[in-house]
Amino acid sequence: MSDTFLVLADGTVYPGQSFGAPVEASGEVVFTTGMVGYPESLTDPSYCGQILVFTYPLIGNYGVPPYFERDGIPTQFESGDIQVRGVVAARYCAEPSHHDSTMSLGDWMARRGIPGVEGVDTRALTQHLRHDGVLSGRIVRAASLEEARAAVVPAADLSGLLAEVSVTSPRVIRPAAGQTGPTVAVLDCGVKNNILRALLARGAGVVQVPWNMDPHACDEAIDGVLISNGPGDPQDAAPTIANVRRLLDRGTPTFGICFGNQILALAAGADTYKLKWGHRGQNQPCVDLDSGRCYITSQNHGYSVDESTLPDGWEPWFRNANDGSNEGIRHRSSPFRAVQFHPEAHPGPEDMGFLIDEFLTSLG
């Protein structure tokens, strides 16, 4: 018998059973097509403010890994906490089987106050979101379908999330083995930990700076700037856009990832728009417009750059092979470039890690 329901803003109700914390939650309902990597996805700050639907029919089967830190960064998670507002699944595995598991997914969610609903027809739900676009939703505990239908679904508020997921003051991180590479300021709009790990593993020093701070205002001398991923509408990040525009004016080598691609475009004078249902998963094909080669990439975003608005001197770099949306931009003569996908992966294929190598090499 159903005790928990997902209610969408258009009145559609999906019945299920509760797992995780026995509470209610609201947010923007989005889906991911990834088959693995739920610990990474649930802790990805880009999902802040959202209820995440897993299209893969089973979740929780390998439990939750242990919490360890290296260089002050968790080794298995993309932030210090679960970032989603709620989880929707077809089937939840309450008894995981993995040598590295420390607890079940449901127990982890319960400890962090995150509700889940299983037993949902996630295929029908995903088709609904693809047809009508992402919607606000609410996970509701109710005694009946009629009671759930009466629930009020508040409009998802994705503003103000950058302050929630970013550091509040600069943080300097050095590789454990000693720094051999350049120093990179990471403009933290909700940076995934694996971006930091990828830089440190290559010998770079990292200065993690708040989303609304000019990277050159920190006390460390920096060689380049990486604009991170993050949640919400990039056009709401006015301070970030203004600071990146200053980077362009100074000629600071700059590389953006995901949200960073959109921020770089806006700072350059281009425009962005909201995708109907976004790209979330580890199987998104992207074409390099130079070589024509197609790469399979890891992605998590709901907005895209409008290529037609790119100003003189800028050009598209990658394009999505499914819907033709932009997957990267670059300046023709200056050291500014960005990609919409996640070259650092985690979860997902690591085929695009060479882009991080190229960025660090360009800094000398």
C-alpha positions in Angstrom: 0.0 0.0 0.0 1.3 3.4 -0.9 2.2 5.8 1.9 4.3 8.3 0.0 3.6 10.1 -3.2 5.3 12.3 -5.7 3.0 15.2 -6.7 3.8 17.4 -9.7 2.8 21.0 -10.1 0.5 20.0 -13.0 -1.5 17.7 -10.7 0.0 14.4 -11.7 0.5 12.0 -8.8 2.8 9.0 -8.6 2.2 6.6 -5.7 5.0 4.7 -3.9 6.5 3.7 -0.6 8.8 5.7 1.7 12.5 5.1 2.2 15.1 7.4 3.7 13.8 10.1 6.1 10.0 10.1 6.8 9.6 13.7 5.9 8.3 15.8 3.0 10.3 17.9 0.5 9.8 20.1 -2.5 12.0 21.0 -5.5 12.4 20.9 -9.2 11.9 17.3 -10.4 14.6 16.2 -12.8 15.8 12.8 -14.0 19.2 11.2 -14.6 20.0 8.4 -17.0 23.1 7.2 -15.2 23.3 3.5 -14.3 25.8 3.9 -11.4 27.2 6.6 -9.2 24.3 7.5 -6.9 26.6 8.5 -4.0 28.4 10.9 -6.3 25.2 12.2 -7.9 23.4 12.7 -4.6 26.3 14.8 -3.2 26.8 16.8 -6.4 26.1 20.5 -5.5 24.6 21.0 -9.0 21.5 19.0 -7.8 20.9 21.4 -4.9 17.2 22.3 -4.8 16.1 19.4 -6.9 14.2 16.1 -6.5 16.2 13.5 -8.4 14.6 10.7 -10.4 16.8 7.7 -11.2 15.8 6.1 -14.5 17.8 3.0 -13.8 15.3 0.6 -12.2 17.4 -0.3 -9.1 19.1 2.0 -6.6 21.0 1.3 -3.4 22.3 -2.2 -4.3 25.9 -1.4 -3.4 25.2 0.7 -0.4 27.2 3.8 0.7 31.0 3.8 0.8 33.1 4.9 3.8 34.0 8.5 4.4 37.7 9.2 4.0 39.5 12.5 3.3 42.7 13.2 1.4 44.1 16.7 1.2 41.0 17.7 3.2 38.7 16.5 0.4 36.3 13.5 0.7 37.5 10.7 -1.5 34.1 9.1 -2.5 31.7 12.0 -2.4 31.3 15.2 -4.4 30.6 17.4 -1.4 30.3 17.1 2.4 26.6 16.2 2.4 23.6 15.0 0.3 22.5 18.0 -1.9 19.3 16.8 -3.4 16.0 17.6 -1.8 14.6 14.1 -2.4 15.0 10.9 -4.4 12.5 9.0 -6.6 13.2 5.4 -7.7 11.5 2.4 -9.2 13.0 0.0 -6.7 15.1 0.5 -3.6 17.5 -2.1 -2.4 17.5 -2.1 1.5 20.1 -4.8 1.8 23.2 -3.8 -0.2 26.0 -6.1 -1.1 29.5 -4.6 -1.5 32.7 -5.1 0.4 33.1 -1.4 0.8 29.5 -0.6 2.0 29.1 1.0 5.4 25.4 1.4 5.4 22.3 1.3 3.2 21.3 4.2 1.0 18.1 4.6 3.0 19.9 4.7 6.3 22.3 7.4 4.9 19.3 9.5 3.6 17.5 9.1 6.9 20.5 10.4 8.8 20.7 13.4 6.5 17.0 14.1 6.6 16.4 13.3 2.9 13.2 11.6 1.9 12.8 9.0 -0.9 9.9 7.3 -2.6 10.2 4.0 -4.3 7.8 1.9 -6.3 7.2 4.7 -8.8 6.8 4.0 -12.5 9.9 6.0 -13.3 9.6 5.2 -17.1 6.2 6.9 -17.2 7.5 9.8 -15.0 10.5 10.4 -17.3 8.4 10.4 -20.4 6.1 12.9 -18.7 9.0 15.2 -17.9 10.4 14.8 -21.4 7.1 15.7 -22.9 6.1 18.6 -20.7 9.5 19.7 -19.4 10.8 19.7 -15.8 8.3 20.6 -13.2 8.1 21.6 -9.6 7.2 18.7 -7.3 6.7 17.6 -3.8 7.2 14.3 -2.0 4.1 13.9 0.2 3.3 11.5 2.9 -0.4 10.7 2.7 -3.0 8.1 3.7 -4.6 8.0 0.2 -4.3 9.1 -3.4 -7.0 11.7 -2.8 -5.2 13.2 0.1 -2.0 13.4 -1.9 -3.9 15.1 -4.8 -4.9 17.9 -2.4 -1.3 18.7 -1.5 -0.1 22.1 -2.6 3.1 22.0 -4.7 5.2 25.2 -4.2 7.1 26.6 -7.2 10.7 25.4 -7.0 12.9 28.3 -5.9 16.4 27.8 -7.4 17.6 31.3 -6.5 20.2 31.9 -3.8 21.6 28.4 -4.1 25.2 29.5 -4.9 25.6 30.9 -1.4 24.4 27.6 0.0 26.9 25.5 -1.9 30.0 27.7 -2.1 32.8 28.3 0.4 32.5 31.6 2.2 36.2 32.5 2.3 39.2 31.5 0.2 40.6 28.1 0.9 44.2 27.1 -0.1 44.8 23.4 -0.9 48.2 21.9 -1.7 48.9 18.5 -3.2 50.0 16.0 -0.5 53.2 15.2 -2.5 54.0 18.9 -3.0 53.2 21.3 -5.7 54.8 20.9 -9.1 52.3 22.7 -11.3 50.6 26.0 -11.5 48.2 27.6 -9.0 44.6 27.6 -10.1 41.9 29.7 -8.5 38.7 27.6 -8.5 35.7 30.0 -8.6 33.4 27.9 -6.4 29.8 28.0 -7.6 29.2 24.6 -6.1 32.4 22.8 -7.2 32.4 19.0 -7.3 35.2 17.5 -5.2 36.5 15.6 -8.2 37.4 18.8 -10.0 39.6 19.6 -7.0 41.0 16.1 -6.9 41.8 16.2 -10.7 43.8 19.5 -10.2 45.6 18.2 -7.2 46.4 14.9 -8.8 48.2 16.8 -11.6 50.4 18.7 -9.2 48.5 22.0 -9.3 47.9 24.1 -6.2 44.2 25.2 -5.6 42.8 28.3 -4.2 39.0 27.7 -3.7 37.3 31.2 -3.8 33.6 32.1 -3.1 31.2 32.4 -6.0 31.0 36.2 -5.6 34.7 37.0 -5.2 37.2 38.3 -7.7 39.8 35.5 -7.8 42.6 38.1 -8.1 41.4 39.6 -4.7 42.7 36.6 -2.8 46.1 36.7 -1.1 47.6 33.9 -3.3 49.3 34.5 -6.7 47.3 32.6 -9.3 48.2 31.4 -12.8 44.7 30.8 -14.1 41.0 30.4 -13.1 38.6 27.5 -13.3 34.9 28.3 -13.1 33.1 25.4 -11.5 29.8 23.7 -11.9 26.8 24.8 -9.8 23.0 24.9 -9.3 20.3 27.2 -10.6 20.0 29.8 -13.4 23.4 31.2 -14.4 21.7 34.6 -15.1 21.0 34.9 -11.4 24.8 34.9 -10.7 25.4 38.6 -11.4 28.5 39.0 -9.1 30.1 35.9 -10.7 29.5 37.2 -14.2 30.9 40.6 -13.3 34.0 39.1 -11.8 34.6 36.7 -14.8 34.2 39.7 -17.1 37.1 41.3 -15.2 39.1 38.1 -15.8 38.5 38.5 -19.5 39.5 42.1 -19.4 42.8 41.2 -17.7 43.5 38.3 -20.0 43.6 35.8 -17.2 43.6 32.2 -18.6 40.1 30.8 -17.8 38.5 27.4 -18.1 34.9 26.7 -17.3 33.1 23.5 -16.5 29.3 23.0 -16.8 27.8 26.1 -15.0 31.2 27.6 -15.7 30.5 27.3 -19.5 27.3 29.3 -19.1 29.0 31.9 -16.8 31.8 32.4 -19.3 29.4 32.9 -22.1 27.3 35.5 -20.2 30.5 37.3 -19.2 31.5 37.5 -22.8 28.2 39.0 -23.8 26.3 35.9 -25.0 22.9 34.6 -23.7 21.7 31.3 -22.0 18.4 29.6 -22.0 16.7 26.8 -20.0 16.6 23.3 -21.6 13.3 21.5 -21.6 14.5 18.7 -19.5 18.3 19.1 -19.3 21.1 16.6 -19.6 21.8 14.4 -16.6 23.7 11.2 -16.7 27.0 9.6 -17.9 26.0 8.8 -21.5 25.7 12.1 -23.4 27.4 12.2 -26.8 29.3 15.4 -27.7 31.0 16.2 -30.9 34.3 18.1 -31.2 33.6 20.6 -33.9 37.3 20.6 -35.0 37.8 16.9 -35.5 34.3 15.6 -35.8 35.1 13.0 -33.1 32.2 12.1 -30.8 32.9 11.6 -27.1 30.6 10.1 -24.4 30.5 12.5 -21.5 29.2 12.9 -17.9 26.7 15.7 -17.6 24.4 17.5 -15.1 22.8 20.7 -16.3 19.5 22.3 -17.1 20.7 25.4 -19.0 22.6 25.9 -22.2 24.5 28.6 -24.1 22.7 30.2 -27.1 25.4 29.9 -29.7 23.7 32.4 -32.0 24.5 35.1 -29.4 28.2 34.5 -29.1 30.1 37.8 -29.9 32.9 38.3 -32.4 36.0 36.4 -31.5 34.1 33.5 -29.8 33.1 30.2 -31.3 31.4 26.9 -30.4 33.8 24.2 -29.4 31.6 21.1 -28.7 28.0 20.3 -29.6 25.6 17.7 -28.2 25.0 14.9 -30.8 21.4 14.3 -29.5 19.8 17.7 -29.6 22.4 20.0 -31.1 22.7 22.2 -28.0 26.0 23.8 -27.2 28.6 21.8 -25.2 31.5 24.2 -25.2 32.8 27.6 -26.2 36.2 29.2 -26.7 37.8 32.4 -27.8 39.7 32.3 -31.1 42.8 34.1 -29.9 42.7 34.5 -26.1 43.1 31.9 -23.3 39.3 31.5 -22.5 37.4 28.3 -23.0 34.8 26.1 -21.3 32.9 22.9 -21.7 29.3 22.1 -20.7 30.1 18.5 -19.7 32.2 17.2 -16.9 35.8 16.2 -18.0 36.6 15.2 -14.4 33.7 12.6 -14.5 33.0 10.8 -11.2 30.6 9.3 -12.0 31.0 8.5 -15.6 33.6 8.1 -18.4 37.0 9.8 -17.9 37.7 10.2 -21.6 37.7 14.0 -21.5 40.3 14.4 -18.7 42.8 15.5 -21.3 41.1 18.9 -21.3 42.2 19.5 -17.7 45.7 18.5 -18.7 45.6 20.9 -21.6 44.4 23.8 -19.4 47.2 23.2 -16.8 49.8 22.9 -19.6 48.7 26.2 -21.0 49.5 27.9 -17.7 53.1 26.9 -17.9 
